[in-house]
C-alpha cells in the first residue's frame, strides 16, 4: 500500500519543493507519479559527478541517447534519483508497519488500510519533508542565533537525523501509543498471560533486523566512503552495548537474564543510533547504547505500570529510543566525522554545540507533539465515522482476528 502511495504522491510531498513558506511544511507535486524521477545516474565529467545532458552515455547508460530531461542529478548527486526515491520509500513503508505493533488483536483490517494511507500522507510525508526534504527542521529554519555567530564559524541551523530517528521512530512510536490509548486494552489484559508466541523466531527476527539495519544507516550516505564505514561501525557498536545494558537491567530487576530482553535491547540500540549514525564515533556509540538500554527498559516498565496496552512496546523501544537518540545526537555529534565541520555537539562546550543541542531538543519535541496529536485526531475521527467503530467486536477478539477478519488460521491445529 505504501509502496504505491510513495510513487503516486508520497515521495513528491516529502522531497519536492513548494512555493514560498509552504515548502517549510510540505513538499509540492513536482514528483507525482515519479515524474522527473530519473533512473539514470549522473555521468562522470572530469572525475566529478555531473548531470548528463544530450550525450551518448555508452554502455553505462544502456547505449541510448539520453536527453537532459531524462537524466537528473537527483537526491543526492551520487546515485540515480530514482534509486534514492525507492530507497527512501523503504523508510515510508516500514514506519506505518511499526505502528501496528501497538494495535494488535483489536483493530479492524479495513480501518488499518485507510489509516495507513491517511497517516502516511499527513504525518510521515510532512515530517520527512521537515527533516530531509528542505523543510524547517532540516532546511535551516531553526538557526536562532545566526546574526550573533562569530565570523568564520558555522552556526547550526538544522536538526541532525542521519537515518530516521525522528522521521521513522519518533513518529511511529508515539503514533502507536496514541492508537493504543484510543483503542483501549485487549480483552483479558493484565488478567491472562500474554506471552511471546515463539522466542526462537523473535531471536531470528532480531538477528535479521540487526543486519538489515546496516542498510538503513550506512546506506543513508548514498555512497561508499568514510562516513558509510563509520555509520556501519557505530550502528553495530551501539546495538551491542544496548543488548548488554538491557540484559543486565533485566537480570538485576527479575533475577534472570532474558533472551526476549536481549532482542528488545538490540532494537532499542538500533533505533537510538539511527539519527546519530553519521555524526558520532565509536565511543559516543557506546554511550548511546547504554542510554538506549537503560531509558527504553525504564520506559517499558513505566508503560506496564500505567497499563498502556502497547503490545509490542513500540512506544517504549521506537518512540523513546528515537527520542533518546535524537537528543544525544545533539549532545555527542562530532565535527571530526564530516570534513565539512558540520555536527558540532554540546560535548564541545562551544556556543555552536549548545545551539545544536537546543535545536535537537526542539525538533524532537515538535515531532513528538505532531505525530501524537495528529494520530489521536485521525483515530478519533475514523472511530466516529466507521460503521461500528474501528475496533473489532468482543466476540471477534475472542475468536481471534486472523479467523474473524480474514477467515484464515496461522496454524492448522489451532
C-alpha positions as CSV (number, residue, x, y, z in Angstrom):
1,X,0.0,0.0,0.0
2,X,2.7,2.5,1.0
3,X,4.8,1.4,-2.0
4,X,2.0,2.6,-4.3
5,X,1.3,5.7,-2.2
6,X,5.0,6.6,-2.3
7,X,5.1,6.5,-6.1
8,X,1.8,8.3,-6.7
9,X,2.2,11.2,-4.3
10,X,4.2,10.4,-1.1
11,X,7.7,11.0,-2.4
12,X,6.6,14.2,-4.0
13,X,5.1,15.5,-0.8
14,X,8.2,14.6,1.1
15,X,11.0,15.6,-1.3
16,X,9.8,18.0,-3.9
17,X,9.6,21.8,-3.3
18,X,6.6,24.1,-2.8
19,X,6.4,27.8,-3.4
20,X,7.3,30.2,-0.6
21,X,6.7,29.4,3.1
22,X,4.6,26.3,2.2
23,X,7.8,24.5,1.5
24,X,8.7,24.6,5.1
25,X,5.8,22.3,6.0
26,X,5.1,20.1,2.9
27,X,6.6,19.5,-0.5
28,X,4.9,20.1,-3.8
29,X,3.6,18.0,-6.7
30,X,6.7,18.0,-9.0
31,X,7.4,14.3,-8.5
32,X,3.8,13.0,-8.5
33,X,3.8,9.5,-10.2
34,X,7.6,9.7,-10.1
35,X,7.5,12.4,-12.7
36,X,11.1,13.7,-13.2
37,X,12.5,11.0,-11.0
38,X,15.1,9.6,-13.4
39,X,16.6,6.1,-13.3
40,X,19.7,7.3,-15.0
41,X,22.8,8.1,-12.9
42,X,24.7,11.3,-13.2
43,X,27.6,11.0,-15.7
44,X,31.2,11.3,-14.8
45,X,32.8,14.5,-16.1
46,X,36.4,15.4,-15.3
47,X,36.3,12.9,-12.4
48,X,33.3,14.6,-10.9
49,X,29.6,13.7,-10.9
50,X,27.6,15.9,-13.2
51,X,24.1,15.7,-14.7
52,X,24.0,14.1,-18.1
53,X,22.9,16.3,-21.0
54,X,22.3,15.4,-24.6
55,X,25.2,13.0,-24.9
56,X,26.0,9.4,-25.8
57,X,26.3,7.6,-22.5
58,X,27.7,4.4,-23.8
59,X,27.1,1.1,-22.1
60,X,26.8,2.9,-18.8
61,X,23.5,4.4,-20.0
62,X,22.3,1.4,-22.0
63,X,23.7,2.6,-25.3
64,X,21.0,5.2,-25.7
65,X,20.9,8.9,-26.4
66,X,20.0,10.4,-23.0
67,X,18.1,13.7,-23.1
68,X,18.7,16.1,-20.3
69,X,15.1,15.8,-19.1
70,X,15.7,12.0,-18.7
71,X,18.7,12.2,-16.5
72,X,18.6,14.2,-13.3
73,X,21.2,14.6,-10.7
74,X,18.6,13.7,-8.1
75,X,18.8,13.5,-4.3
76,X,21.7,13.3,-3.9
77,X,24.0,13.5,-6.9
78,X,25.9,10.3,-6.1
79,X,23.2,7.9,-7.2
80,X,20.3,7.9,-9.7
81,X,17.4,10.0,-8.5
82,X,15.0,7.0,-8.8
83,X,17.3,4.8,-6.7
84,X,17.3,7.4,-4.0
85,X,13.5,7.7,-4.2
86,X,13.0,4.0,-3.9
87,X,15.5,3.8,-1.0
88,X,13.6,6.5,0.8
89,X,10.4,4.5,0.0
90,X,11.6,1.7,2.3
91,X,11.5,4.1,5.2
92,X,8.0,5.2,4.3
93,X,6.9,1.6,4.1
94,X,8.3,0.4,7.4
95,X,7.1,3.4,9.5
96,X,3.3,2.7,9.5
97,X,4.0,-1.0,9.8
98,X,5.7,-0.3,13.2
99,X,2.6,1.4,14.5
100,X,0.5,-1.7,14.0
101,X,2.6,-3.4,16.7
102,X,0.9,-1.2,19.3
103,X,-2.6,-2.1,18.0
104,X,-2.6,-5.9,17.5
105,X,-5.6,-8.0,18.2
106,X,-8.0,-5.1,18.4
107,X,-8.4,-3.1,15.2
108,X,-10.3,-3.9,12.0
109,X,-8.3,-4.6,9.0
110,X,-10.3,-2.3,6.8
111,X,-9.6,0.5,9.3
112,X,-5.9,-0.2,9.2
113,X,-5.9,0.1,5.4
114,X,-7.4,3.6,5.4
115,X,-5.4,4.7,8.5
116,X,-2.1,3.8,6.8
117,X,-2.9,5.9,3.8
118,X,-4.1,8.9,5.8
119,X,-1.2,8.7,8.3
120,X,1.4,8.2,5.7
121,X,0.1,11.3,3.8
122,X,-0.5,13.7,6.8
123,X,2.2,12.5,9.3
124,X,5.0,10.7,7.7
125,X,5.3,12.7,4.5
126,X,5.3,16.1,6.2
127,X,7.8,15.1,8.9
128,X,10.1,13.5,6.2
129,X,9.9,16.8,4.4
130,X,10.7,18.8,7.5
131,X,13.8,16.8,8.2
132,X,15.1,15.6,4.8
133,X,13.2,17.4,2.1
134,X,14.1,21.0,2.7
135,X,11.6,21.8,5.4
136,X,12.1,23.8,8.5
137,X,13.8,21.2,10.7
138,X,16.4,20.1,8.2
139,X,16.5,23.0,5.8
140,X,17.9,25.7,8.1
141,X,14.7,27.0,9.7
142,X,16.0,26.5,13.2
143,X,19.0,28.9,13.2
144,X,18.2,31.0,16.2
145,X,21.5,32.9,16.6
146,X,22.8,33.3,13.1
147,X,23.4,37.0,13.4
148,X,25.5,36.5,16.6
149,X,27.8,33.8,15.2
150,X,31.5,34.8,15.0
151,X,32.9,35.2,11.6
152,X,34.3,32.0,10.1
153,X,32.3,29.7,12.4
154,X,29.3,27.8,11.1
155,X,26.2,28.3,13.1
156,X,24.0,25.1,13.4
157,X,20.7,25.7,11.6
158,X,19.2,22.2,11.4
159,X,18.5,19.1,13.5
160,X,20.7,16.1,12.8
161,X,18.9,13.0,11.8
162,X,21.1,10.8,9.6
163,X,18.9,7.8,9.0
164,X,15.4,8.3,10.6
165,X,15.5,8.6,14.4
166,X,12.9,11.4,14.2
167,X,11.3,10.6,10.8
168,X,10.7,6.9,11.4
169,X,11.0,6.1,15.1
170,X,9.7,9.1,17.0
171,X,6.7,9.3,14.7
172,X,5.8,5.6,14.7
173,X,6.4,5.2,18.4
174,X,4.3,8.0,19.6
175,X,1.6,7.2,17.0
176,X,1.5,3.6,18.3
177,X,0.9,5.0,21.8
178,X,-1.8,7.2,20.6
179,X,-3.5,4.3,18.8
180,X,-3.3,2.1,21.9
181,X,-4.8,4.7,24.1
182,X,-7.7,5.4,21.7
183,X,-8.5,1.7,21.2
184,X,-8.1,0.7,24.8
185,X,-6.7,-2.6,26.2
186,X,-7.2,-6.0,24.8
187,X,-9.7,-8.3,26.5
188,X,-8.0,-10.1,29.4
189,X,-5.1,-7.6,29.5
190,X,-3.4,-8.0,32.9
191,X,-5.6,-11.0,33.8
192,X,-4.5,-13.7,31.5
193,X,-0.9,-14.5,30.4
194,X,0.1,-12.8,27.1
195,X,3.4,-14.4,26.5
196,X,5.7,-14.2,23.4
197,X,4.5,-16.5,20.8
198,X,7.8,-18.0,19.6
199,X,11.0,-17.0,21.2
200,X,13.3,-18.6,18.6
201,X,11.5,-16.7,15.9
202,X,12.0,-13.5,17.9
203,X,15.7,-14.1,18.1
204,X,15.8,-14.9,14.4
205,X,13.9,-11.8,13.5
206,X,16.1,-9.6,15.7
207,X,19.2,-11.0,14.1
208,X,17.9,-10.3,10.6
209,X,16.8,-6.9,11.7
210,X,20.2,-6.1,13.1
211,X,22.0,-7.0,9.9
212,X,19.3,-5.3,7.7
213,X,19.7,-2.1,9.7
214,X,23.2,-1.6,8.3
215,X,21.4,-0.9,5.0
216,X,19.3,1.8,6.6
217,X,22.1,3.6,8.5
218,X,25.2,3.0,6.3
219,X,23.1,3.2,3.2
220,X,21.8,6.7,4.1
221,X,25.2,8.1,3.0
222,X,24.2,7.1,-0.6
223,X,27.8,6.2,-1.5
224,X,30.7,4.3,-0.1
225,X,33.1,6.5,1.8
226,X,34.4,7.0,5.3
227,X,31.1,8.1,6.7
228,X,29.5,4.9,5.4
229,X,32.1,2.8,7.2
230,X,31.7,4.9,10.3
231,X,27.9,4.6,10.3
232,X,28.2,0.8,10.0
233,X,30.7,0.7,12.8
234,X,28.7,2.8,15.3
235,X,25.5,1.0,14.4
236,X,26.9,-2.3,15.4
237,X,28.7,-0.9,18.5
238,X,25.7,0.9,20.0
239,X,23.5,-2.1,19.4
240,X,25.8,-4.5,21.1
241,X,26.2,-2.1,24.1
242,X,22.4,-1.7,24.3
243,X,22.0,-5.5,24.4
244,X,24.5,-5.8,27.2
245,X,22.8,-3.0,29.1
246,X,19.3,-4.3,28.7
247,X,20.2,-7.8,29.8
248,X,22.0,-6.5,32.9
249,X,19.0,-4.3,33.7
250,X,16.6,-7.3,33.3
251,X,18.9,-9.6,35.3
252,X,19.1,-7.1,38.2
253,X,15.3,-6.5,38.1
254,X,13.9,-10.0,37.7
255,X,16.8,-12.2,38.8
256,X,17.2,-13.8,35.4
257,X,18.7,-12.8,32.1
258,X,16.1,-12.7,29.3
259,X,16.5,-13.7,25.7
260,X,13.5,-11.5,24.8
261,X,15.2,-8.7,26.7
262,X,18.3,-9.1,24.6
263,X,16.2,-8.8,21.4
264,X,14.4,-5.8,22.8
265,X,17.8,-4.2,23.7
266,X,19.1,-4.8,20.2
267,X,16.2,-3.0,18.7
268,X,16.5,-0.2,21.2
269,X,20.2,0.3,20.4
270,X,19.5,0.2,16.6
271,X,16.8,2.8,17.0
272,X,18.8,5.2,19.2
273,X,21.9,5.1,17.0
274,X,19.9,5.7,13.8
275,X,19.8,9.6,14.0
276,X,23.4,9.7,15.2
277,X,25.0,7.1,12.9
278,X,26.5,9.6,10.5
279,X,27.6,12.1,13.2
280,X,29.3,10.2,16.1
281,X,32.3,8.0,16.7
282,X,32.6,4.6,18.4
283,X,32.9,5.8,22.0
284,X,29.9,8.0,21.6
285,X,28.1,5.0,20.2
286,X,28.8,3.1,23.4
287,X,27.3,6.0,25.4
288,X,24.2,5.9,23.2
289,X,23.9,2.1,23.6
290,X,24.0,2.4,27.4
291,X,21.4,5.2,27.3
292,X,19.1,3.3,24.9
293,X,19.2,0.1,27.0
294,X,18.6,2.0,30.2
295,X,16.0,4.5,29.1
296,X,13.9,2.2,26.9
297,X,13.9,-0.5,29.7
298,X,12.6,2.1,32.1
299,X,10.0,3.4,29.6
300,X,8.6,-0.1,29.2
301,X,8.4,-0.6,33.0
302,X,6.6,2.8,33.2
303,X,4.2,1.7,30.4
304,X,3.4,-1.5,32.2
305,X,2.8,0.3,35.4
306,X,0.4,2.7,33.6
307,X,-1.3,-0.4,32.0
308,X,-1.0,1.0,28.5
309,X,-1.5,-1.9,26.1
310,X,1.2,-1.3,23.5
311,X,1.5,-4.9,22.7
312,X,4.9,-4.9,21.0
313,X,6.4,-2.0,23.0
314,X,6.6,0.3,20.0
315,X,6.4,3.4,22.1
316,X,9.0,2.2,24.6
317,X,11.5,1.0,22.1
318,X,10.9,3.1,19.0
319,X,9.4,6.2,20.3
320,X,11.5,6.6,23.4
321,X,14.6,5.1,21.7
322,X,14.2,7.5,18.8
323,X,13.8,10.5,21.2
324,X,16.8,9.4,23.2
325,X,18.9,9.1,20.1
326,X,17.7,12.4,18.7
327,X,18.7,14.3,21.8
328,X,22.0,12.5,22.2
329,X,22.9,13.3,18.6
330,X,22.8,16.9,19.5
331,X,25.0,16.1,22.6
332,X,27.6,13.8,21.0
333,X,27.9,14.9,17.4
334,X,31.5,15.3,16.3
335,X,32.7,17.8,13.7
336,X,35.6,15.3,13.1
337,X,33.3,12.8,11.4
338,X,32.5,15.2,8.5
339,X,35.3,17.0,6.8
340,X,32.9,20.0,6.4
341,X,33.0,20.6,10.1
342,X,29.2,20.1,10.4
343,X,27.8,18.3,13.5
344,X,29.2,20.3,16.5
345,X,27.6,18.6,19.6
346,X,27.2,20.1,23.1
347,X,30.1,18.0,24.3
348,X,32.4,20.5,22.7
349,X,31.3,23.2,25.2
350,X,31.0,25.7,22.4
351,X,28.1,28.1,21.8
352,X,27.5,26.3,18.5
353,X,27.4,22.9,20.3
354,X,24.8,24.3,22.8
355,X,22.7,25.7,19.9
356,X,22.9,22.3,18.2
357,X,21.7,20.6,21.4
358,X,18.8,23.1,21.7
359,X,17.8,22.6,18.1
360,X,17.8,18.8,18.6
361,X,15.5,19.0,21.6
362,X,13.1,21.4,19.9
363,X,13.0,19.4,16.7
364,X,12.3,16.2,18.6
365,X,9.6,17.8,20.8
366,X,7.8,19.2,17.7
367,X,7.9,15.8,16.0
368,X,6.6,14.1,19.2
369,X,3.7,16.6,19.6
370,X,2.8,16.5,15.9
371,X,2.8,12.7,15.5
372,X,1.0,12.0,18.7
373,X,-1.7,14.7,18.3
374,X,-2.5,14.1,14.6
375,X,-2.7,10.4,15.2
376,X,-5.1,10.9,18.0
377,X,-7.3,13.0,15.7
378,X,-7.1,10.5,12.8
379,X,-8.2,7.6,15.1
380,X,-10.9,9.6,16.8
381,X,-12.4,10.8,13.6
382,X,-12.2,7.3,12.0
383,X,-13.8,5.7,15.0
384,X,-16.7,8.2,14.9
385,X,-17.5,7.7,11.2
386,X,-16.6,4.0,10.8
387,X,-19.6,1.6,10.9
388,X,-19.4,0.0,14.3
389,X,-16.2,1.8,15.1
390,X,-12.6,0.8,14.3
391,X,-12.3,-1.8,17.0
392,X,-13.4,-5.4,16.4
393,X,-16.3,-6.8,18.5
394,X,-15.5,-8.6,21.7
395,X,-16.7,-11.9,20.0
396,X,-14.2,-11.3,17.1
397,X,-11.5,-10.6,19.6
398,X,-12.2,-13.8,21.5
399,X,-12.2,-15.8,18.2
400,X,-9.0,-14.1,17.1
401,X,-8.9,-11.6,14.3
402,X,-7.0,-13.9,11.9
403,X,-10.1,-16.0,11.7
404,X,-12.7,-13.3,12.3
405,X,-11.3,-10.7,9.9
406,X,-9.5,-12.9,7.3
407,X,-11.1,-16.3,7.5
408,X,-7.6,-17.9,8.0
409,X,-5.7,-19.6,10.7
410,X,-1.9,-19.2,11.2
411,X,-1.7,-22.9,12.2
412,X,-3.8,-25.8,11.0
413,X,-4.0,-27.3,14.6
414,X,-5.4,-24.1,16.2
